[in-house]
């Protein structure tokens, strides 16, 4: 009878060990999926930001043809664009600051453009302005998707008991990509 009890206890211990291993593997795999989702979401932000960077020089050149004496604003837009491009590969907080500075200078560029009726009637300018507004919407959506993925991932890495697996597996919390202060929302574009 003693050997039967030991066999039952041994079987229960083995079953418990298997359940713990399965749970650990499940937690680890979920964290990997969530981390990969965060990385994929960040890549989508990067794609949209690069599209934005490509549109800006064409927009500046179009405005320059009509408002050549507004050199300060045009140079500020190019400088902000270059700073944003150089911020690629930095943490989201640094990248967000550079992007917010670019958004501010683009707002000044569009405000400047309102003073030039011929520019407002230029089809090339209107097309670029529309493409930029569309890209801004895509960036906002990509930021929202990224921040949602980060929130899910961070919640998993910080919740008990998954945080144990996260700590052992080297999963670290990620930063959100936030617009700063009054820069929340898309650039106001008027037609």
C-alpha positions in Angstrom: 0.0 0.0 0.0 2.9 2.4 0.7 4.2 1.9 -2.9 0.8 2.8 -4.3 0.7 6.0 -2.2 4.2 6.9 -3.4 3.3 6.2 -7.0 0.2 8.4 -6.7 2.3 11.2 -5.1 5.0 10.8 -7.7 2.4 10.9 -10.5 0.8 14.0 -9.0 4.3 15.7 -8.6 5.1 14.8 -12.3 1.7 16.1 -13.4 2.2 19.4 -11.5 5.7 19.8 -12.9 4.4 19.3 -16.5 1.6 21.8 -15.8 4.1 24.4 -14.5 6.3 23.8 -17.6 3.4 24.2 -19.9 2.3 27.4 -18.1 5.8 28.9 -18.3 6.1 28.1 -22.0 2.7 29.5 -22.6 3.5 32.8 -20.8 6.9 33.0 -22.5 5.3 32.5 -26.0 2.6 35.1 -25.3 5.2 37.6 -24.3 7.2 36.9 -27.4 4.0 37.4 -29.6 3.3 40.7 -27.8 6.9 41.9 -28.1 6.8 41.1 -31.8 3.5 42.9 -32.2 5.1 46.0 -30.6 8.0 45.8 -33.0 5.7 45.4 -36.0 3.6 48.4 -34.9 6.8 50.5 -34.5 7.8 49.5 -38.0 4.5 50.8 -39.4 5.0 54.1 -37.7 8.5 54.2 -39.3 7.0 53.6 -42.7 4.5 56.4 -42.4 7.1 58.8 -41.0 9.4 58.1 -43.9 6.6 58.8 -46.3 6.1 62.1 -44.5 9.8 62.9 -44.8 9.6 62.3 -48.6 6.7 64.6 -49.1 8.1 67.6 -47.2 10.9 68.6 -49.6 8.4 68.7 -52.5 6.0 70.7 -50.5 8.8 73.2 -49.4 9.9 73.6 -53.0 6.4 74.3 -54.2 6.0 76.9 -51.5 9.4 78.4 -52.3 8.3 79.1 -55.8 5.5 81.4 -54.5 7.0 82.7 -51.3 10.7 82.8 -51.9 11.2 85.6 -49.4 9.8 83.5 -46.5 13.2 81.7 -46.3 13.2 81.5 -42.4 10.0 79.4 -42.3 11.1 77.2 -45.2 14.5 76.6 -43.6 12.9 75.8 -40.3 10.7 73.1 -41.9 13.8 71.5 -43.6 15.8 71.7 -40.3 12.9 70.1 -38.4 12.6 67.4 -41.1 16.3 66.6 -40.9 16.1 66.5 -37.1 13.2 64.0 -37.3 15.1 61.9 -39.9 18.1 61.9 -37.6 16.0 60.8 -34.6 15.2 57.5 -36.3 16.5 54.7 -34.2 16.2 56.6 -30.9 13.7 55.8 -28.2 10.0 56.7 -28.8 10.2 59.7 -26.4 13.1 61.3 -28.3 11.4 60.5 -31.6 8.1 62.0 -30.5 9.9 65.2 -29.6 11.5 65.5 -33.0 8.2 64.6 -34.7 6.3 67.2 -32.7 8.8 69.9 -33.6 8.3 68.9 -37.3 4.5 69.1 -36.9 4.8 72.6 -35.4 6.9 73.9 -38.3 4.6 72.3 -40.8 1.7 74.2 -39.1 3.7 77.4 -39.6 4.3 76.5 -43.3 0.5 76.0 -43.9 -0.3 79.2 -42.1 2.2 81.0 -44.3 0.7 79.4 -47.4 -2.7 80.9 -46.6 -1.3 84.4 -47.3 -0.6 83.4 -50.9 -3.8 82.9 -53.0 -1.8 81.8 -56.1 -0.2 79.1 -54.0 -3.6 78.0 -52.6 -4.8 77.5 -56.2 -1.7 75.5 -57.3 -2.7 71.9 -58.0 0.7 70.6 -57.1 0.5 72.3 -53.7 -3.0 71.1 -53.1 -2.1 67.5 -54.0 0.9 67.5 -51.7 -1.1 69.1 -48.9 -3.8 66.4 -49.3 -1.2 63.6 -49.4 0.5 65.0 -46.3 -2.9 65.3 -44.5 -3.6 61.6 -45.4 -0.2 60.6 -44.2 -0.7 62.5 -40.9 -3.9 60.4 -40.4 -2.0 57.2 -41.1 0.7 58.3 -38.6 -2.0 59.0 -36.0 -3.5 55.5 -36.5 -0.1 53.8 -36.5 0.7 55.6 -33.2 -2.6 54.5 -31.7 -2.0 50.9 -32.8 1.6 51.0 -31.4 0.5 52.4 -28.1 -2.2 49.8 -27.8 0.3 47.0 -28.5 2.7 48.6 -25.9 0.0 48.8 -23.3 -0.9 45.2 -23.7 2.7 44.1 -23.7 3.6 46.3 -20.6 0.6 45.0 -18.8 1.7 41.4 -19.3 5.3 42.1 -18.3 4.2 43.8 -15.1 1.3 41.6 -14.0 1.7 38.8 -11.4 2.7 36.0 -12.1 3.7 36.7 -15.7 6.2 39.3 -14.5 8.3 36.4 -13.2 8.6 34.9 -16.6 9.2 38.4 -18.1 12.0 39.0 -15.7 13.6 35.7 -16.3 13.2 36.0 -20.1 14.5 39.6 -20.3 11.3 41.2 -21.4 11.4 44.9 -20.5 8.6 47.5 -20.6 8.5 49.7 -23.7 7.8 53.4 -24.0 4.6 54.8 -25.5 4.9 57.1 -28.5 3.0 60.2 -27.4 2.3 63.6 -28.8 3.4 66.4 -26.5 1.1 69.0 -25.0 -0.8 71.1 -27.6 0.6 68.9 -30.4 -2.0 66.3 -30.0 -4.0 65.9 -33.1 -3.3 66.2 -36.8 -2.0 69.3 -38.6 -4.8 71.6 -39.5 -5.0 71.7 -43.2 -7.4 74.1 -44.9 -8.4 74.0 -48.5 
